[in-house]
């Protein structure tokens, strides 16, 4: 497992409802690959459209995160359609 901290922004357009810890969107670090990850909220109970903040994200495997995955990696996240938000990895605890 790869445990990370990231700064994310949930776009105001797209998702209409907030999400809580345990949310599992698809993450795109490269154009052709998507990886599933689980978000844990750090300082709030809900993350609303338009919110920005730090979260923990756990990925099962590095396989679909791209060859250059690490601190500073930027990503988009979605539920299979258009992107619902964006983010940047600020810390990688284990690879």
C-alpha positions as CSV (number, residue, x, y, z in Angstrom):
1,X,0.0,0.0,0.0
2,X,1.1,3.6,-0.7
3,X,-0.1,6.1,1.9
4,X,0.1,9.7,0.9
5,X,-0.9,13.2,2.0
6,X,-2.2,15.5,-0.7
7,X,-3.7,18.9,-1.2
8,X,-6.9,18.6,-3.1
9,X,-9.6,20.9,-4.5
10,X,-13.1,19.7,-5.3
11,X,-14.5,21.7,-8.3
12,X,-17.7,23.6,-7.7
13,X,-19.1,22.2,-11.0
14,X,-19.6,18.4,-11.3
15,X,-20.3,16.8,-8.0
16,X,-23.3,18.4,-6.2
17,X,-23.0,16.7,-2.8
18,X,-20.1,16.6,-0.3
19,X,-18.1,13.4,0.4
20,X,-16.8,11.9,3.6
21,X,-13.8,9.8,4.6
22,X,-13.8,6.5,2.6
23,X,-14.6,8.2,-0.7
24,X,-13.0,6.1,-3.5
25,X,-12.7,8.1,-6.8
26,X,-10.5,7.3,-9.7
27,X,-7.2,9.2,-9.8
28,X,-5.4,10.1,-13.0
29,X,-1.6,10.8,-12.7
30,X,-1.1,10.0,-16.4
31,X,-3.4,10.5,-19.4
32,X,-4.0,6.8,-20.1
33,X,-4.2,5.2,-16.6
34,X,-6.5,5.5,-13.7
35,X,-6.0,4.2,-10.2
36,X,-8.4,3.7,-7.4
37,X,-7.6,5.2,-4.0
38,X,-9.3,5.9,-0.7
39,X,-9.5,9.4,0.7
40,X,-9.5,10.0,4.5
41,X,-10.4,13.6,5.6
42,X,-7.9,15.1,8.1
43,X,-9.5,18.2,9.5
44,X,-13.2,18.0,8.6
45,X,-16.1,15.6,8.5
46,X,-17.3,16.5,4.9
47,X,-15.6,17.9,1.8
48,X,-18.0,20.2,-0.1
49,X,-17.9,21.4,-3.7
50,X,-15.5,24.3,-3.8
51,X,-13.5,23.1,-0.8
52,X,-9.7,22.8,-0.7
53,X,-7.6,21.1,1.9
54,X,-5.2,18.3,3.0
55,X,-6.3,14.7,2.9
56,X,-4.7,11.3,3.2
57,X,-5.0,9.0,0.1
58,X,-4.2,5.3,0.2
59,X,-3.4,3.4,-3.0
60,X,-3.2,-0.4,-3.2
61,X,-0.4,-0.5,-5.7
62,X,2.1,1.9,-7.5
63,X,1.4,0.1,-10.8
64,X,-1.1,2.6,-12.2
65,X,0.4,5.8,-10.6
66,X,3.0,6.4,-13.4
67,X,6.7,6.1,-13.4
68,X,7.3,9.6,-12.0
69,X,4.9,9.3,-9.1
70,X,6.1,11.0,-5.9
71,X,6.0,14.2,-4.0
72,X,4.9,17.0,-6.3
73,X,2.9,14.7,-8.6
74,X,-0.3,16.4,-9.8
75,X,-3.5,14.5,-10.5
76,X,-7.2,14.8,-11.4
77,X,-9.9,12.7,-9.8
78,X,-13.3,11.6,-11.0
79,X,-16.0,9.0,-10.8
80,X,-15.4,7.8,-14.3
81,X,-16.6,10.8,-16.2
82,X,-15.2,14.4,-16.3
83,X,-12.8,15.4,-13.5
84,X,-14.4,16.4,-10.2
85,X,-11.3,17.8,-8.7
86,X,-7.5,18.1,-8.8
87,X,-4.7,17.7,-6.4
88,X,-1.0,17.4,-5.7
89,X,0.9,14.9,-3.6
90,X,2.7,16.7,-0.7
91,X,4.1,13.6,1.1
92,X,4.6,9.9,0.4
93,X,4.9,7.8,3.5
94,X,5.7,4.5,1.9
95,X,6.1,3.0,-1.6
